[in-house]
């Protein structure tokens, strides 16, 4: 056996041993859960529901840190460029793929991350202020066609799932509605409740709570079928001309590329146990999340497929970030 081959084998064994040793020690200090949006949105909610369970299961403090900006891209890129040591973790939604589908971003959605756990999904809702005249998707379309460029809708940020839901709506309905981008779902909801931007594409978690108190009215969900946790609310795809319309939001946990496999497994196991616990599941379902836990391989395949889907749709609809 040649000297070079022996050296290569020794280096490989050393790397495997180092990874196993790191996993046994991890976490040896607090872990940061990066939420790339301000408090008040769905991603922040997921972060804060999971945080105490992870701290309890893994014996170290997990700290939620809101690192915001550029519609979530600042926080996403921060994690992409962090050390793959298990101490900086991204609580992600599909802005990870919708942002690069609509414009240039400083990270690669596939190469720069290690998929850890898929959490599930929640619906994007099309909602309006109670003073807004339209009470259905058909009435909204009719209003928009009668006054092109006069109506406006808010989203949680450029390149976000809500932005693409709104632009896809405009494309399918052949209407012109002005997009108003916010720095997160929470600020967009606040201005929607205040009536500053009368039409909203936001999460059902946020809009549902406001609708129950009479401060917003949900017209429909941007899902292909009715939500398993909210079967009473219609979906946009039920309206004439919108068949197949789909803009659901997925959530999951990503780490920087190169995270040692033993740490991936240890973190995934803790997340899976947390998400299957009755209290976490009931809290998420109470906020209208459809909890569907998936492992690293399935979650990674889903991310790749979703990126390809949005790249194709954005090109066909000529959707651009503002």
C-alpha positions, 0 to 999 in steps of 0.5 A: 500500500502506497504512502499516499494511500495510507496518509489518505486513509489516516486523514479520513479516519481522523476526520471521522473520529473528530466528527464523532468526538464533536457530536459527543461533546455537542452542545458544549455551549449555548446554541443560537437559533437564528430567526431571519424575521422580526418577532410576531411572524410564523418563523419566530413563533416556531423558534420560540415553541421549539427553543425550550424543548431543545434546551431541555433535551440537549442540556444547553441553552438554545437562544432565539436571535432575530437577525433581520433584513432584506426580507429574511436574506440577511439572517439566511446568509448569516447562517450560510456563512457561519461555522458548521459547528452546530452552534448557529442554526437557521429556523427557515421557511421557503424564502430560502428558495423563493428569494433566489428564484426572484433575484440575486442573493449572496448564498446558494440555497442548495450548496450552502446548507445542511438540511436537518429537519422538515417541520411542516407547512402553513398556508398563506392567506389572502386577507383584507381590512374589514372596511374593504368592500370585497368579500370574495376572490371574485369580487377582489379581482373585479375591483382590481380590474376596474381600477388598475394600479390603484389597489395595493397589497402587503407582503412580508418582504421582497422574495418572500413566499407571500410576495410570490403568492401575491405576484402569482395572483396578479399573473393568473388574474391578469390584474395590476395591484401594487406590491408593498414589501415589509421587513417581516410578517409582523409589521405587515400585519400591524399596518394591515390591521391599521388599514394602511395597506388594505390587502394582505398576503400573510400567514394564516397564523397571523391573519387568522388570529386577527380575523377572529377578533374582527380586525381582518377578513380572510378571503381565501388561502393560497393552498392547492387544497383546504388546510387540514387544520382549517377546512372551513376557509376556502382556497384561491384555487377554488375560484374560476381561473385559479385552478392549481394555484399553490403558494404554501409556506414550508418550515424547517431547520437548516445548518451551515454546509459541512455540519458533521453527520453525527451532530445532524443526527443528534439535532434531528432526533431532538427536533423530531421528539419535540415536534411529536410531543403533544404540547408542541404539536398542539401549540403549532396546530393551534396556530394552524400549522400542518406539522409533518416531520421529515428527515434530512434526506427528504427535507433536502430533496423537497428544498431542491424540488421547491427551488426548481418549481419557483424558478420556473414559475417566476420565469413564466410569470416574469415576477421580479423583486421590487 
